[in-house]
């Protein structure tokens, strides 16, 4: 698998995404003076439990410290950001040393954020260990931690210096976890073309059968390229192009928060796609054939996931607090057809009508 060299010229940012079978060997190859560097490894507690022997073996030749962070969304907060910063201060790391984040999601966000704050910045390596983090967060780089009731309410833009993708970490994922991380990739396929969507639909069974082989690297690479194409055109979200990646986000972030993060992020992505497409179709934007094709597949894939009764007013308040909003309307990225998306400011009535349909189709009819 060919590595991906990233160059965002307008911000003078470069880094490389390396597909590897040996993380430690890649660190030695990519960081020529690694023996003179100090490394802080921030490791998700579940990843450490599963891979402790492997991790400790390949970091044994490094000047390294470790910090274990509990996984799950409730830990994506400023307390854990400062635990990482405290460790960096305690061990006297400099801006020329490296922070290494193992996992994605929670650990990646707080480690990224801490690295952007410590001495204004310190070098950063990401080792994603889930499909979602390989698909999505391996590309430059919005950080965010949850604050009060707002998901990702505080954050920065920051770039890793190196991303190391090793698909062996996927071998411990259960079938349900493959599904949980599947929808971010599905979102990327919808934003590319009908052909990409058809291809991605077909790989779900393949992912369940064999989630760690060369074919998976190809799938990961395709998703990285999709997001990278968008990010390079608008890295800081200054001209609006990057916002197309928020397709489905607004409702799924609100649903995730409403359910107190008891439903996995990836599953909420799927429900966010259902809701966004209901909103677009109900407003006569979304092509009927496209709506039905996506809706049928996503609903069939999620049919065993049960959602409890939902309260519109509370979910609406979470959507209003989304950081992309500028007034009392809620910014949505809506679909017209495959790859053709646009930004729409939805009012309360728009959102309530779509919500009522969502409840009927997904909550009432499924329970």
MOZI-V869118 format. One record per residue. N is the residue number from 1. RES is the residue in one small letter. OMEGA is omega in degrees with one decimal (* if undefined). Layout:
# MOZI-V869118
n;res;omega
N;RES;OMEGA
N;RES;OMEGA
This chain:
# MOZI-V869118
n;res;omega
1;x;-178.5
2;x;177.6
3;x;-177.8
4;x;175.9
5;x;-175.8
6;x;179.0
7;x;176.0
8;x;-167.7
9;x;-173.6
10;x;178.0
11;x;178.8
12;x;-177.9
13;x;177.3
14;x;169.3
15;x;-176.5
16;x;172.4
17;x;-171.9
18;x;173.4
19;x;-169.5
20;x;171.7
21;x;-178.9
22;x;-175.3
23;x;-176.3
24;x;179.0
25;x;179.5
26;x;176.7
27;x;179.4
28;x;-178.1
29;x;-174.7
30;x;179.8
31;x;-169.6
32;x;-179.1
33;x;-173.6
34;x;-177.0
35;x;179.6
36;x;-176.4
37;x;171.2
38;x;-177.6
39;x;168.4
40;x;177.5
41;x;173.1
42;x;-168.3
43;x;173.3
44;x;-174.8
45;x;-179.7
46;x;177.0
47;x;-179.8
48;x;178.2
49;x;-176.6
50;x;-169.6
51;x;-174.9
52;x;-177.2
53;x;-179.2
54;x;-178.2
55;x;-176.3
56;x;178.3
57;x;-174.1
58;x;171.8
59;x;-172.5
60;x;-178.8
61;x;179.2
62;x;168.9
63;x;-162.9
64;x;168.6
65;x;179.6
66;x;170.1
67;x;-178.1
68;x;-177.4
69;x;177.4
70;x;-179.9
71;x;177.6
72;x;-169.9
73;x;-176.6
74;x;179.8
75;x;178.7
76;x;-173.4
77;x;-175.7
78;x;177.8
79;x;-179.3
80;x;172.7
81;x;-178.0
82;x;173.3
83;x;178.1
84;x;179.1
85;x;178.0
86;x;179.6
87;x;177.8
88;x;178.4
89;x;-177.7
90;x;-177.1
91;x;172.8
92;x;174.6
93;x;179.2
94;x;178.6
95;x;178.8
96;x;176.6
97;x;-171.5
98;x;165.5
99;x;-179.9
100;x;-179.2
101;x;175.6
102;x;177.0
103;x;175.8
104;x;170.6
105;x;-172.2
106;x;-176.0
107;x;-179.2
108;x;-178.8
109;x;-174.9
110;x;178.7
111;x;177.6
112;x;-178.4
113;x;179.6
114;x;-179.6
115;x;179.3
116;x;-178.6
117;x;-172.8
118;x;-178.1
119;x;-176.6
120;x;168.7
121;x;169.0
122;x;-174.3
123;x;-169.4
124;x;173.9
125;x;175.9
126;x;171.6
127;x;-178.5
128;x;-177.3
129;x;175.0
130;x;177.1
131;x;-177.7
132;x;-178.3
133;x;175.7
134;x;178.7
135;x;-157.6
136;x;-170.1
137;x;175.0
138;x;178.8
139;x;179.2
140;x;-67.2
141;x;166.9
142;x;174.4
143;x;176.9
144;x;170.9
145;x;179.9
146;x;-178.1
147;x;-172.5
148;x;-178.6
149;x;-173.2
150;x;177.1
151;x;-178.9
152;x;-176.0
153;x;178.6
154;x;179.5
155;x;179.3
156;x;166.4
157;x;-178.5
158;x;-176.7
159;x;169.4
160;x;173.6
161;x;-177.2
162;x;174.0
163;x;-179.2
164;x;-176.9
165;x;178.7
166;x;-172.5
167;x;176.7
168;x;178.6
169;x;-178.6
170;x;-173.5
171;x;179.5
172;x;176.8
173;x;174.0
174;x;179.7
175;x;-176.9
176;x;178.5
177;x;173.0
178;x;178.3
179;x;-177.6
180;x;-177.7
181;x;-173.2
182;x;-166.6
183;x;174.9
184;x;175.6
185;x;177.5
186;x;177.2
187;x;179.0
188;x;-179.0
189;x;178.6
190;x;-179.2
191;x;179.8
192;x;-175.7
193;x;174.5
194;x;-179.1
195;x;178.6
196;x;177.9
197;x;179.6
198;x;-179.5
199;x;-177.8
200;x;175.9
201;x;-175.3
202;x;-174.9
203;x;-176.8
204;x;178.0
205;x;179.8
206;x;178.3
207;x;179.3
208;x;-176.3
209;x;-172.7
210;x;-172.6
211;x;179.1
212;x;176.7
213;x;-174.6
214;x;179.3
215;x;179.0
216;x;176.0
217;x;177.6
218;x;-180.0
219;x;178.3
220;x;-179.5
221;x;179.2
222;x;-179.6
223;x;176.5
224;x;-179.3
225;x;178.8
226;x;-179.3
227;x;-177.9
228;x;178.7
229;x;179.0
230;x;-175.1
231;x;-178.8
232;x;179.4
233;x;-175.2
234;x;-170.6
235;x;-176.3
236;x;-177.9
237;x;-178.2
238;x;-178.1
239;x;172.5
240;x;-176.1
241;x;-177.8
242;x;-176.6
243;x;179.2
244;x;177.5
245;x;177.4
246;x;176.1
247;x;-179.6
248;x;-172.6
249;x;-166.5
250;x;179.6
251;x;-175.8
252;x;175.5
253;x;179.2
254;x;179.0
255;x;179.7
256;x;179.9
257;x;-179.4
258;x;-179.3
259;x;176.8
260;x;176.0
261;x;177.1
262;x;175.7
263;x;-173.4
264;x;-178.0
265;x;-176.9
266;x;176.9
267;x;179.2
268;x;174.3
269;x;178.9
270;x;178.7
271;x;176.3
272;x;176.3
273;x;178.2
274;x;-176.1
275;x;-179.1
276;x;-180.0
277;x;173.3
278;x;179.2
279;x;-178.9
280;x;-178.9
281;x;-180.0
282;x;178.7
283;x;176.3
284;x;176.8
285;x;-169.7
286;x;175.5
287;x;-173.7
288;x;-178.0
289;x;178.2
290;x;179.2
291;x;-175.7
292;x;-177.9
293;x;179.7
294;x;-176.5
295;x;-178.9
296;x;-178.1
297;x;-176.3
298;x;-179.6
299;x;178.1
300;x;-178.9
301;x;-177.0
302;x;-168.9
303;x;-179.0
304;x;179.6
305;x;-178.6
306;x;176.7
307;x;178.6
308;x;178.8
309;x;-176.4
310;x;177.8
311;x;-174.7
312;x;-173.1
313;x;180.0
314;x;178.7
315;x;177.5
316;x;179.5
317;x;176.5
318;x;178.3
319;x;178.2
320;x;-178.8
321;x;177.3
322;x;-173.4
323;x;-178.7
324;x;-176.4
325;x;-179.9
326;x;178.4
327;x;-177.3
328;x;172.1
329;x;-175.0
330;x;-179.9
331;x;176.2
332;x;166.5
333;x;-175.4
334;x;-175.8
335;x;169.5
336;x;174.6
337;x;-179.0
338;x;-179.2
339;x;-174.4
340;x;-178.5
341;x;179.6
342;x;-179.2
343;x;-176.9
344;x;176.0
345;x;-175.7
346;x;176.3
347;x;-175.2
348;x;-179.1
349;x;176.3
350;x;-174.5
351;x;-179.9
352;x;178.9
353;x;178.0
354;x;179.3
355;x;179.8
356;x;176.9
357;x;178.4
358;x;179.9
359;x;-179.8
360;x;-172.4
361;x;-170.6
362;x;-177.8
363;x;-174.6
364;x;-175.0
365;x;-177.5
366;x;-175.4
367;x;*
